[in-house]
């Protein structure tokens, strides 16, 4: 399919951020940049579609380096519990649900609720239908009496199912128990699923995203999205990090050119109290849950090394991060290691990550949403979300959303990194933040140079010059993917 030859004039085109390099016009043809600057663009011959951008900023298309894309795309099919503040309201939403089979919802946050319902509360509200409701972090859930019976089919560690003083399950489940209940969530019909994925892609284009590092945890979702990519219905650049349970998909993913590597959960979440800490939590008993040992992490490193894959370790607490770094060091170093979230790190950990070449994949909006962080970790607050320190010590840092946990709008992430961070000492400047959203390996490079793919975003204001507090209000007016205008407002 031929692509139009396009010129954007009257704009500020950033071809790189560090240092910022700009032109006042850009032209592309057959998907590739062929002209930069008004003088060079003006000398081009042929038939061009010209847009006068009236002073707008143009930047390279952005990448979300950690997203559960299909889960984000299908979220509207289920109960949205974000912002729910009372048990009564949550139960009302369960009662009103028209879902067949298991009643599923996500997004509740105990830190803003008056109380959470019991298993019997949920059973009564649903009229006996099994109910499973995930906390916003995805590492903790509420299960009704009927849903808890489903877990009896599996070998589940008793620690993962809370019980009251009499030994009766309360309905709170965590980690592996959450993953097992996810298997029973009713999925959209195939045609509906494909339509939702394509609609989700359109939303992401409207946010200025052109690439995704996708965390894949469901085989059906993975198969459908891969098929849509092969058919070129999915036009975004996508790379999959798959959980070990989906390794049978490796040949198909390699053939489709969308495989990045494995995703391994080493701990849980701070919000759910399951992130593994070296010292106990400050507001609750226990140190969380370390899901993988050093020996098992070494096994995964060997597997990925032999297969030429990257490996992304989910590690939030300082115990989990330290365990990953110790294992990588024991292995003798491994290029292609990522630590997802890397939420709690002291200076020694950050320096080791830089020395070992470990990429730190962070989610800026976490440092805004985690309002309870000081109470949760006490005097260790300074160790959390240390993006400025990471960059100053030479770490490779990329950013994502963890959507549907947070919004995938990268300008909200930029705002959080530059202005909204609950620890002002760890805020970064806008050029650093923008580079965190560039594609893998693009830091310090000129992305919109001659001959590069024309994947770019035109904005209603310049993120490098607008006030930091206004970054989350930046709006996309045009998104171009490989020379094709895929979104315009």
Secondary structure as UniProt FT lines:
FT   STRAND          6..17
FT   TURN            18..19
FT   STRAND          20..29
FT   TURN            30..31
FT   STRAND          32..36
FT   HELIX           38..42
FT   STRAND          49..52
FT   TURN            54..55
FT   STRAND          57..60
FT   STRAND          62..67
FT   HELIX           69..73
FT   HELIX           75..77
FT   STRAND          79..80
FT   TURN            82..83
FT   HELIX           87..96
FT   STRAND          103..108
FT   HELIX           110..112
FT   HELIX           119..126
FT   TURN            127..128
FT   STRAND          131..135
FT   TURN            136..137
FT   STRAND          140..143
FT   HELIX           145..151
FT   TURN            152..153
FT   HELIX           158..160
FT   STRAND          161..163
FT   TURN            165..166
FT   STRAND          169..174
FT   HELIX           176..182
FT   TURN            183..184
FT   HELIX           190..206
FT   TURN            207..208
FT   STRAND          209..216
FT   HELIX           219..230
FT   TURN            231..232
FT   STRAND          237..243
FT   HELIX           244..249
FT   HELIX           250..256
FT   STRAND          259..265
FT   TURN            270..273
FT   HELIX           294..307
FT   STRAND          310..315
FT   HELIX           318..331
FT   TURN            335..336
FT   STRAND          337..341
FT   HELIX           347..356
FT   STRAND          359..362
FT   TURN            364..365
FT   HELIX           366..369
FT   TURN            371..372
FT   HELIX           373..377
FT   HELIX           378..383
FT   HELIX           387..392
FT   TURN            393..394
FT   STRAND          396..399
FT   TURN            403..404
FT   HELIX           410..415
FT   HELIX           416..420
FT   HELIX           424..426
FT   HELIX           430..436
FT   TURN            440..441
FT   TURN            443..444
FT   TURN            447..448
FT   TURN            450..451
FT   STRAND          456..459
FT   TURN            463..465
FT   HELIX           468..473
FT   STRAND          476..481
FT   TURN            482..483
FT   STRAND          484..488
//
